[in-house]
């Protein structure tokens, strides 16, 4: 089984803690979760918080994956 690297972003607002764990394949779902939290009036998580954390999610570089190089096909002249 291949191991997957996990990214972590967190926000502390007073006594509340918001912690998001995501891998490279779940970035889009993490961004959607940030928006859902910001839209929830029962949470202190604001749209500003979502914006700042969204930037962090986008800046987290995808991990290098070992990919084999395939040279271009030779074209007969």
N, CA, C and O atoms as a DFTB+ gen file, in Angstrom:
308 C
 N C O
     1  1       0.849      -1.177       0.000
     2  2       0.000       0.000       0.000
     3  2       0.893       1.238       0.000
     4  3       1.821       1.335       0.803
     5  1       0.619       2.171      -0.887
     6  2       1.414       3.391      -0.983
     7  2       1.001       4.359       0.125
     8  3      -0.179       4.475       0.456
     9  1       1.987       5.047       0.690
    10  2       1.667       6.028       1.725
    11  2       1.295       7.349       1.065
    12  3       1.797       7.682      -0.009
    13  1       0.415       8.094       1.714
    14  2      -0.008       9.394       1.208
    15  2       0.388      10.441       2.226
    16  3       0.181      10.270       3.427
    17  1       0.964      11.537       1.727
    18  2       1.317      12.641       2.597
    19  2       0.056      13.426       2.933
    20  3      -0.805      13.645       2.081
    21  1      -0.036      13.840       4.184
    22  2      -1.187      14.593       4.663
    23  2      -0.741      16.015       4.978
    24  3       0.248      16.230       5.679
    25  1      -1.482      16.976       4.454
    26  2      -1.269      18.394       4.754
    27  2      -2.194      18.776       5.903
    28  3      -3.288      18.227       6.038
    29  1      -1.755      19.712       6.721
    30  2      -2.553      20.174       7.858
    31  2      -2.580      21.698       7.845
    32  3      -1.535      22.343       7.760
    33  1      -3.774      22.265       7.928
    34  2      -3.924      23.698       8.177
    35  2      -4.825      23.842       9.398
    36  3      -5.733      23.039       9.613
    37  1      -4.565      24.858      10.179
    38  2      -5.337      25.027      11.413
    39  2      -5.569      26.504      11.680
    40  3      -4.796      27.366      11.263
    41  1      -6.654      26.767      12.385
    42  2      -7.009      28.117      12.799
    43  2      -7.491      28.045      14.237
    44  3      -8.318      27.203      14.585
    45  1      -6.963      28.939      15.070
    46  2      -7.402      29.040      16.460
    47  2      -8.095      30.389      16.623
    48  3      -7.501      31.440      16.380
    49  1      -9.358      30.344      17.037
    50  2     -10.138      31.560      17.287
    51  2     -10.667      31.468      18.706
    52  3     -11.656      30.784      18.968
    53  1     -10.003      32.157      19.617
    54  2     -10.404      32.082      21.019
    55  2     -10.280      30.660      21.518
    56  3      -9.198      30.075      21.489
    57  1     -11.391      30.103      21.977
    58  2     -11.359      28.728      22.492
    59  2     -11.666      27.699      21.404
    60  3     -11.632      26.496      21.664
    61  1     -11.966      28.163      20.184
    62  2     -12.298      27.245      19.101
    63  2     -11.058      26.890      18.283
    64  3     -10.156      27.706      18.096
    65  1     -11.044      25.655      17.805
    66  2      -9.942      25.156      16.971
    67  2     -10.546      24.569      15.702
    68  3     -11.439      23.723      15.759
    69  1     -10.053      25.024      14.564
    70  2     -10.461      24.473      13.274
    71  2      -9.225      23.837      12.648
    72  3      -8.244      24.524      12.364
    73  1      -9.274      22.551      12.438
    74  2      -8.133      21.817      11.889
    75  2      -8.611      21.045      10.663
    76  3      -9.595      20.308      10.725
    77  1      -7.908      21.222       9.555
    78  2      -8.259      20.562       8.304
    79  2      -7.078      19.718       7.846
    80  3      -5.953      20.208       7.744
    81  1      -7.344      18.457       7.575
    82  2      -6.340      17.526       7.056
    83  2      -6.725      17.185       5.626
    84  3      -7.887      16.893       5.345
    85  1      -5.757      17.220       4.722
    86  2      -6.064      16.896       3.332
    87  2      -4.823      16.372       2.632
    88  3      -3.693      16.711       2.983
    89  1      -5.068      15.533       1.627
    90  2      -3.968      15.073       0.783
    91  2      -4.090      15.780      -0.562
    92  3      -5.014      16.563      -0.781
    93  1      -3.161      15.499      -1.451
    94  2      -3.138      16.197      -2.725
    95  2      -4.402      15.978      -3.540
    96  3      -4.819      16.863      -4.287
    97  1      -5.011      14.815      -3.404
    98  2      -6.201      14.501      -4.182
    99  2      -7.481      15.122      -3.611
   100  3      -8.501      15.168      -4.299
   101  1      -7.439      15.593      -2.381
   102  2      -8.662      16.115      -1.757
   103  2      -8.636      17.633      -1.558
   104  3      -9.369      18.156      -0.719
   105  1      -7.807      18.337      -2.313
   106  2      -7.742      19.799      -2.193
   107  2      -9.091      20.455      -2.493
   108  3      -9.545      21.317      -1.741
   109  1      -9.728      20.048      -3.586
   110  2     -11.008      20.670      -3.962
   111  2     -12.067      20.454      -2.881
   112  3     -12.828      21.367      -2.562
   113  1     -12.114      19.261      -2.328
   114  2     -13.089      18.982      -1.266
   115  2     -12.782      19.809      -0.016
   116  3     -13.698      20.237       0.686
   117  1     -11.517      20.030       0.258
   118  2     -11.125      20.859       1.412
   119  2     -11.572      22.298       1.196
   120  3     -12.070      22.936       2.124
   121  1     -11.403      22.812      -0.007
   122  2     -11.856      24.177      -0.304
   123  2     -13.369      24.297      -0.140
   124  3     -13.864      25.307       0.360
   125  1     -14.094      23.281      -0.554
   126  2     -15.552      23.278      -0.378
   127  2     -15.922      23.241       1.105
   128  3     -16.876      23.895       1.526
   129  1     -15.170      22.479       1.890
   130  2     -15.435      22.403       3.334
   131  2     -15.204      23.760       3.996
   132  3     -15.953      24.147       4.894
   133  1     -14.180      24.479       3.561
   134  2     -13.931      25.817       4.109
   135  2     -15.126      26.728       3.823
   136  3     -15.545      27.493       4.691
   137  1     -15.669      26.649       2.623
   138  2     -16.832      27.470       2.269
   139  2     -18.059      27.075       3.097
   140  3     -18.814      27.940       3.543
   141  1     -18.256      25.772       3.301
   142  2     -19.407      25.326       4.122
   143  2     -19.283      25.851       5.550
   144  3     -20.273      26.278       6.144
   145  1     -18.081      25.820       6.097
   146  2     -17.883      26.330       7.454
   147  2     -18.173      27.831       7.512
   148  3     -18.814      28.310       8.448
   149  1     -17.694      28.572       6.504
   150  2     -17.910      30.019       6.486
   151  2     -19.394      30.358       6.350
   152  3     -19.853      31.360       6.898
   153  1     -20.134      29.541       5.634
   154  2     -21.558      29.795       5.421
   155  2     -22.418      29.385       6.618
   156  3     -23.603      29.714       6.663
   157  1     -21.850      28.689       7.565
   158  2     -22.599      28.200       8.725
   159  2     -22.669      29.301       9.789
   160  3     -21.651      29.635      10.394
   161  1     -23.857      29.868      10.023
   162  2     -23.974      30.962      10.992
   163  2     -23.745      30.530      12.447
   164  3     -23.568      31.377      13.323
   165  1     -23.748      29.232      12.701
   166  2     -23.521      28.741      14.059
   167  2     -22.035      28.696      14.428
   168  3     -21.689      28.463      15.587
   169  1     -21.166      28.916      13.451
   170  2     -19.725      28.890      13.704
   171  2     -19.153      30.297      13.656
   172  3     -19.706      31.179      12.999
   173  1     -18.049      30.502      14.351
   174  2     -17.374      31.795      14.285
   175  2     -16.435      31.873      13.085
   176  3     -15.799      32.903      12.861
   177  1     -16.346      30.799      12.318
   178  2     -15.492      30.717      11.134
   179  2     -16.064      31.655      10.067
   180  3     -17.191      31.470       9.610
   181  1     -15.275      32.666       9.674
   182  2     -15.775      33.702       8.762
   183  2     -15.309      33.458       7.320
   184  3     -14.484      32.586       7.045
   185  1     -15.872      34.262       6.418
   186  2     -15.426      34.188       5.026
   187  2     -13.979      34.644       4.906
   188  3     -13.239      34.147       4.057
   189  1     -13.574      35.577       5.745
   190  2     -12.161      35.983       5.757
   191  2     -11.284      34.794       6.148
   192  3     -10.255      34.552       5.519
   193  1     -11.683      34.054       7.178
   194  2     -10.943      32.863       7.601
   195  2     -10.849      31.860       6.441
   196  3      -9.789      31.289       6.181
   197  1     -11.970      31.661       5.759
   198  2     -11.992      30.730       4.627
   199  2     -11.057      31.203       3.528
   200  3     -10.372      30.389       2.907
   201  1     -11.017      32.491       3.281
   202  2     -10.144      33.041       2.248
   203  2      -8.673      32.816       2.576
   204  3      -7.895      32.379       1.727
   205  1      -8.305      33.119       3.812
   206  2      -6.911      32.951       4.224
   207  2      -6.503      31.478       4.162
   208  3      -5.437      31.150       3.642
   209  1      -7.345      30.598       4.688
   210  2      -7.006      29.177       4.675
   211  2      -7.042      28.595       3.265
   212  3      -6.288      27.673       2.956
   213  1      -7.913      29.128       2.410
   214  2      -7.944      28.673       1.015
   215  2      -6.615      28.956       0.325
   216  3      -6.121      28.138      -0.452
   217  1      -6.046      30.115       0.612
   218  2      -4.725      30.431       0.049
   219  2      -3.688      29.421       0.526
   220  3      -2.837      28.988      -0.252
   221  1      -3.754      29.047       1.792
   222  2      -2.810      28.068       2.335
   223  2      -2.970      26.712       1.646
   224  3      -1.983      26.042       1.342
   225  1      -4.222      26.314       1.404
   226  2      -4.472      25.040       0.728
   227  2      -3.881      25.080      -0.677
   228  3      -3.236      24.127      -1.114
   229  1      -4.102      26.183      -1.378
   230  2      -3.597      26.295      -2.754
   231  2      -2.073      26.379      -2.796
   232  3      -1.453      25.916      -3.754
   233  1      -1.462      26.969      -1.759
   234  2      -0.005      27.108      -1.737
   235  2       0.709      25.822      -1.344
   236  3       1.891      25.654      -1.647
   237  1       0.012      24.922      -0.679
   238  2       0.633      23.648      -0.297
   239  2       0.951      22.902      -1.584
   240  3       0.052      22.509      -2.327
   241  1       2.215      22.716      -1.834
   242  2       2.651      22.102      -3.092
   243  2       2.299      20.629      -3.129
   244  3       2.449      19.915      -2.138
   245  1       1.824      20.181      -4.292
   246  2       1.636      18.730      -4.435
   247  2       2.984      18.036      -4.292
   248  3       4.005      18.546      -4.752
   249  1       2.981      16.892      -3.665
   250  2       4.207      16.137      -3.469
   251  2       4.671      15.568      -4.802
   252  3       3.861      15.174      -5.641
   253  1       5.989      15.533      -4.983
   254  2       6.526      14.937      -6.208
   255  2       6.191      13.461      -6.236
   256  3       6.431      12.732      -5.274
   257  1       5.650      13.049      -7.317
   258  2       5.353      11.644      -7.524
   259  2       6.379      11.112      -8.511
   260  3       6.751      11.808      -9.455
   261  1       6.822       9.930      -8.310
   262  2       7.766       9.324      -9.228
   263  2       7.021       8.923     -10.498
   264  3       6.167       8.037     -10.486
   265  1       7.364       9.594     -11.585
   266  2       6.707       9.331     -12.851
   267  2       7.786       8.983     -13.870
   268  3       8.792       9.682     -13.996
   269  1       7.563       7.918     -14.574
   270  2       8.536       7.514     -15.584
   271  2       8.487       8.448     -16.779
   272  3       7.424       8.956     -17.138
   273  1       9.640       8.672     -17.394
   274  2       9.736       9.520     -18.572
   275  2       9.552       8.657     -19.802
   276  3      10.193       7.617     -19.953
   277  1       8.669       9.100     -20.676
   278  2       8.453       8.397     -21.930
   279  2       8.924       9.339     -23.030
   280  3       8.333      10.402     -23.224
   281  1      10.002       8.961     -23.769
   282  2      10.508       9.854     -24.812
   283  2       9.495       9.964     -25.951
   284  3       8.690       9.056     -26.158
   285  1       9.535      11.084     -26.693
   286  2       8.599      11.240     -27.790
   287  2       8.854      10.170     -28.866
   288  3       9.973       9.683     -29.028
   289  1       7.802       9.827     -29.582
   290  2       7.922       8.820     -30.639
   291  2       8.744       9.401     -31.772
   292  3       8.647      10.586     -32.088
   293  1       9.550       8.550     -32.373
   294  2      10.338       8.967     -33.552
   295  2       9.401       9.082     -34.744
   296  3       8.525       8.242     -34.952
   297  1       9.598      10.114     -35.503
   298  2       8.804      10.330     -36.711
   299  2       9.664       9.986     -37.919
   300  3      10.781      10.487     -38.050
   301  1       9.160       9.150     -38.787
   302  2       9.900       8.818     -40.005
   303  2       9.855       9.988     -40.950
   304  3       8.798      10.582     -41.164
   305  1      11.000      10.325     -41.519
   306  2      11.069      11.473     -42.434
   307  2      10.906      11.030     -43.856
   308  3      10.936      11.856     -44.768
